[in-house]
Amino acid sequence: MANLATIFRNEVTGDQETDKLTDLFRSRVELKKEFAALRDEKFRLLDRIKQQEGATARVQQQLLHLENLLLDPEWVHNVVIFYQLRALATHCQLHLSRFAEQLKQQREQRDHNRVLASWNAQREKKSNRLESQIGEHRLTLQMLEDQLQSERHRLITMNGFAKLFRGRSVAAEVEDIAARIEAGQRAENESLHELEEIQKLDPPDRQGLDIAAKRSINFMILSYAQQLYLQYQEDDLVGLAKEASEKSVGAINYGRKAECDDLLRRLQKRRVEADKETEDLARLLQKRAKLIGDRAQFRHDDDAVPVPATVSTLFAIDSRGGIDQQDANLLGDNYFGIARVLSR
């Protein structure tokens, strides 16, 4: 017996040691995984630090370059003009972006309202039908209950001779009426449950726009972009603004102080005049959008953005409705960042 106890004790001790070794091995594996993850995180953070240091160095270099330009009498006025033109480009981009977003939201809301109105109409139609059924059920039940009460009273008040000959048929009629009442109550409860389920239905979610709607929106966006282009086309301010938005300060020379001052005056005057040109703008944009849409072509049936070359005609519409056509590929040249705001 002592030998057996010694054997079993040794087996238990061996199992315990095996479990400890297994746990130790698992802990070692987990530690290696955590160490590898920390090492990867370290390298990732070091890369971010290097990127940030590079960005900071570039900004410092740009600031130094700007300071040198501002200290140079021949360039200081060019710097002012450069940032005024860049501000004009940003101004046009913000206006176009805001116009596009409002247009999309209005169209989505209009389409959603139409879907919601149709859904409400269908729900109301179903509800009215069920309410009418419930009313009919209740009227029928009331009549059956009155009939049941009458037949029961008749059965109770029968004398022995009449009960002997007619009692069974009256009792059967009572049972039939009671069964019809029970069936009617079930039908009413089913209609009530169906009506409750209809009233609990959630309205449809806002759906995305279809291709036709997106194309229509894009024609309006292109029309508004052409309007902005026309407002600053004089003295090629729109071209200068686009150039300033794409190049760095000091890369463009606008001339001496007198020339820069003259350009600044013309720029400020044009901005004031452009802000006042809002009369009948909606009608003008719609007319131009139709002209754009008539010429627009698409590479595929499911494309919402037209081929740039097919919408490169700029339509200048005067107050009398006259149309002057020019070549200006606003989409192809991405004026005012139009490529980013089109619906796709």
C-alpha positions in Angstrom: 0.0 0.0 0.0 2.8 2.4 0.8 4.4 1.7 -2.5 1.1 2.4 -4.3 0.7 5.7 -2.5 4.2 6.7 -3.4 3.6 5.9 -7.1 0.3 7.9 -7.2 2.0 10.8 -5.5 4.8 10.9 -8.0 2.3 10.9 -10.9 0.4 13.8 -9.4 3.6 15.8 -8.9 4.6 15.1 -12.5 1.3 16.4 -13.8 1.6 19.5 -11.7 5.1 20.2 -13.1 3.9 19.6 -16.7 1.0 22.2 -16.1 3.5 24.7 -14.7 5.8 24.2 -17.8 2.8 24.7 -20.1 1.7 27.9 -18.3 5.3 29.2 -18.5 5.6 28.4 -22.2 2.2 30.2 -22.9 3.3 33.2 -20.8 6.5 33.4 -22.8 4.6 33.3 -26.1 2.3 36.1 -24.9 5.2 38.2 -23.8 6.9 37.8 -27.1 3.7 38.9 -28.9 3.4 41.9 -26.6 7.1 42.8 -27.1 6.7 42.6 -30.9 3.6 44.8 -30.8 5.4 47.4 -28.7 8.4 47.3 -31.1 6.0 47.9 -34.0 4.4 50.7 -32.2 7.8 52.3 -31.4 8.8 52.2 -35.1 5.4 53.7 -36.1 5.8 56.5 -33.6 9.3 57.2 -34.8 8.1 57.4 -38.4 5.4 59.9 -37.3 8.0 61.9 -35.5 10.2 62.0 -38.6 7.3 63.0 -40.7 6.3 65.8 -38.2 9.9 67.0 -38.1 10.0 67.1 -41.9 6.7 69.0 -42.0 7.9 71.5 -39.3 11.1 72.0 -41.2 9.2 72.7 -44.4 6.9 75.2 -42.6 9.9 77.0 -41.1 11.5 77.2 -44.5 8.3 78.6 -46.0 8.2 81.2 -43.2 11.8 82.2 -43.8 11.1 82.5 -47.5 8.0 84.7 -46.8 10.0 86.9 -44.4 12.7 87.4 -47.1 10.0 88.4 -49.6 8.4 90.8 -47.2 11.8 92.4 -46.5 12.4 92.8 -50.2 10.9 96.2 -51.5 10.5 94.8 -55.0 8.5 91.7 -53.8 6.5 92.9 -50.8 3.6 94.1 -53.0 3.6 90.9 -55.0 3.1 89.0 -51.7 0.0 91.1 -50.9 -1.4 90.5 -54.4 -0.6 86.8 -54.3 -2.5 86.2 -51.0 -5.4 88.4 -52.2 -5.7 86.3 -55.3 -5.4 83.1 -53.3 -8.2 84.4 -51.0 -10.3 85.0 -54.1 -9.7 81.3 -55.1 -10.7 80.2 -51.6 -13.8 82.4 -51.7 -15.0 80.9 -54.9 -14.2 77.3 -53.7 -16.2 77.9 -50.5 -19.2 79.4 -52.4 -19.2 76.5 -54.9 -18.9 73.9 -52.1 -21.6 75.5 -50.1 -23.9 75.7 -53.2 -23.3 72.1 -54.0 -24.0 70.9 -50.5 -27.2 72.9 -50.2 -28.3 71.6 -53.6 -27.7 68.0 -52.6 -29.5 68.4 -49.3 -32.5 70.1 -50.9 -32.8 67.4 -53.5 -32.4 64.6 -51.0 -35.0 66.2 -48.7 -37.4 66.7 -51.6 -37.0 63.1 -52.7 -37.3 61.9 -49.1 -40.5 64.0 -48.6 -42.0 62.4 -51.7 -41.2 58.9 -50.5 -42.4 59.8 -47.0 -45.7 61.2 -48.4 -46.3 58.0 -50.4 -45.5 55.9 -47.4 -47.8 57.8 -45.2 -50.6 57.6 -47.8 -50.2 53.8 -48.0 -50.1 53.5 -44.3 -53.2 55.7 -43.9 -55.0 53.7 -46.6 -54.3 50.4 -44.8 -55.2 51.9 -41.4 -58.5 53.2 -42.7 -59.3 49.8 -44.3 -58.6 48.0 -41.0 -60.5 50.5 -38.9 -63.5 50.0 -41.3 -63.2 46.2 -40.8 -63.0 46.6 -37.0 -66.1 48.8 -37.1 -67.9 46.2 -39.2 -66.8 43.4 -36.8 -68.0 45.3 -33.8 -71.4 46.1 -35.4 -71.8 42.4 -36.4 -70.8 41.3 -32.9 -73.3 43.6 -31.3 -76.1 42.2 -33.5 -75.0 38.7 -32.8 -74.9 39.3 -29.0 -78.4 40.8 -29.2 -79.6 37.8 -31.1 -77.9 35.4 -28.7 -79.5 37.1 -25.7 -82.9 36.9 -27.5 -82.5 33.2 -28.3 -81.3 32.4 -24.8 -84.3 34.2 -23.3 -86.6 32.3 -25.7 -85.1 29.0 -24.7 -85.5 29.7 -21.0 -89.1 30.9 -21.3 -90.2 27.9 -23.4 -92.9 25.7 -21.8 -92.6 22.0 -21.7 -94.4 21.1 -24.9 -92.7 23.8 -27.0 -89.3 22.9 -25.4 -89.8 19.2 -26.3 -90.4 19.9 -30.0 -88.3 23.1 -30.6 -85.8 23.1 -27.7 -83.0 21.3 -29.6 -83.1 23.6 -32.6 -83.1 26.7 -30.5 -80.2 25.4 -28.4 -78.3 24.6 -31.6 -79.0 28.1 -32.8 -77.6 29.5 -29.5 -74.5 27.4 -29.9 -74.1 28.5 -33.5 -74.5 32.2 -32.6 -72.0 31.8 -29.7 -69.5 30.2 -32.1 -70.0 33.1 -34.6 -69.4 35.6 -31.9 -66.2 33.9 -30.9 -64.9 33.8 -34.5 -65.9 37.5 -34.9 -63.9 38.4 -31.7 -60.9 36.6 -33.0 -61.1 38.4 -36.4 -61.5 41.7 -34.6 -58.4 41.0 -32.4 -56.4 40.1 -35.5 -57.4 43.3 -37.2 -56.5 45.3 -34.0 -53.1 43.6 -33.9 -52.5 44.3 -37.6 -53.5 48.0 -37.0 -51.2 48.3 -34.1 -48.3 46.8 -36.1 -49.0 49.3 -38.9 -49.0 52.2 -36.5 -45.7 51.0 -35.0 -43.9 51.0 -38.4 -40.9 53.3 -38.7 -40.8 55.7 -41.6 -38.4 54.8 -44.5 -34.8 56.0 -44.1 -33.4 58.7 -46.3 -32.4 57.0 -49.6 -29.5 58.0 -51.8 -30.0 59.9 -55.0 -30.4 58.1 -58.3 -28.1 58.7 -61.4 -30.6 61.1 -63.0 -30.8 63.2 -59.9 -27.0 63.3 -59.5 -26.6 64.3 -63.1 -29.2 67.1 -62.7 -27.3 68.4 -59.6 -24.0 68.3 -61.4 -25.3 70.3 -64.3 -26.4 73.0 -61.7 -23.0 72.9 -60.0 -21.3 73.3 -63.4 -23.7 76.2 -64.1 -22.8 77.9 -60.9 -19.1 77.3 -61.5 -19.5 79.0 -64.9 -21.2 81.9 -63.1 -18.2 82.4 -60.8 -15.9 82.1 -63.7 -17.7 84.8 -65.6 -17.8 87.1 -62.6 -14.0 87.2 -62.4 -13.2 86.7 -66.0 -12.4 90.4 -66.6 -8.7 91.1 -66.5 -8.2 87.3 -66.2 -8.7 87.6 -62.4 -10.1 84.0 -62.3 -7.0 82.7 -64.1 -4.7 84.6 -61.7 -6.6 83.3 -58.7 -6.3 79.7 -59.9 -2.6 80.2 -60.5 -2.1 81.6 -57.0 -4.0 78.6 -55.5 -1.7 76.1 -57.3 1.7 77.8 -56.8 3.7 79.1 -53.8 4.3 82.6 -52.8 7.2 84.2 -54.7 6.7 82.0 -57.8 4.7 84.7 -59.6 5.8 88.3 -60.3 2.9 90.7 -60.7 5.0 93.7 -61.4 6.1 96.8 -59.5 4.1 98.6 -56.8 2.0 100.7 -59.2 1.0 97.6 -61.2 0.2 95.6 -58.0 -1.8 98.5 -56.6 -3.8 98.8 -59.8 -4.4 95.0 -59.8 -5.5 95.2 -56.2 -8.0 97.9 -56.9 -9.5 96.0 -59.8 -9.8 92.9 -57.7 -11.6 94.7 -54.9 -13.9 96.5 -57.3 -14.8 93.2 -59.1 -15.5 91.4 -55.8 -17.9 94.2 -54.7 -19.7 94.1 -58.1 -19.9 90.3 -58.1 -21.5 90.2 -54.7 -24.3 92.4 -56.0 -25.0 90.2 -59.1 -27.7 88.1 -57.5 -30.8 89.3 -59.4 -32.8 86.3 -60.9 -29.7 84.1 -60.3 -31.8 80.9 -59.9 -33.5 81.3 -63.4 -30.1 82.1 -65.0 -28.5 79.0 -63.4 -31.3 76.7 -64.5 -31.2 78.0 -68.0 -27.5 77.5 -68.2 -27.7 74.0 -66.6 -30.2 72.9 -69.3 -27.7 74.1 -72.0 -24.9 72.2 -70.3 -27.1 69.1 -69.9 -28.1 69.1 -73.6 -24.4 68.7 -74.6 -23.2 66.5 -71.7 -22.0 63.0 -72.5 -21.0 60.2 -70.2 -18.6 57.3 -70.6 -21.0 54.8 -68.9 -24.7 54.7 -68.2 -24.1 54.7 -64.5 -21.7 57.7 -64.5 -23.0 60.9 -62.9 -20.0 63.1 -63.9 -19.9 64.0 -67.6 -16.9 63.8 -69.8 -15.1 67.1 -69.3 -14.6 67.9 -73.0 -18.4 67.7 -73.5 -19.1 70.4 -70.9 -16.3 72.7 -71.8 -18.5 75.3 -73.4 -19.1 78.3 -71.2 -22.5 80.0 -71.7 -22.6 83.8 -70.9 -26.3 84.8 -70.8 -27.1 88.5 -70.8 -30.2 90.2 -69.3 -32.1 90.0 -72.6 -31.6 86.2 -72.8 -28.8 86.4 -75.4 -26.2 83.6 -75.2 -22.5 84.0 -75.9 -20.5 80.8 -76.0 -16.9 80.5 -75.0 -14.4 77.7 -74.5 -13.5 77.1 -70.9 -13.0 73.5 -69.6 -13.8 74.2 -65.9 -14.2 70.5 -65.1 -11.1 69.4 -66.9 -9.0 72.1 -65.4 -10.7 71.7 -62.0 -11.5 75.3 -61.4 -12.6 76.1 -57.9 -12.0 72.5 -56.9 -15.2 71.5 -58.7 -14.1 67.8 -59.0 -14.4 67.4 -55.3 -18.0 68.7 -55.0 -19.7 66.9 -57.9 -22.1 64.1 -57.0 -20.8 60.7 -57.9 
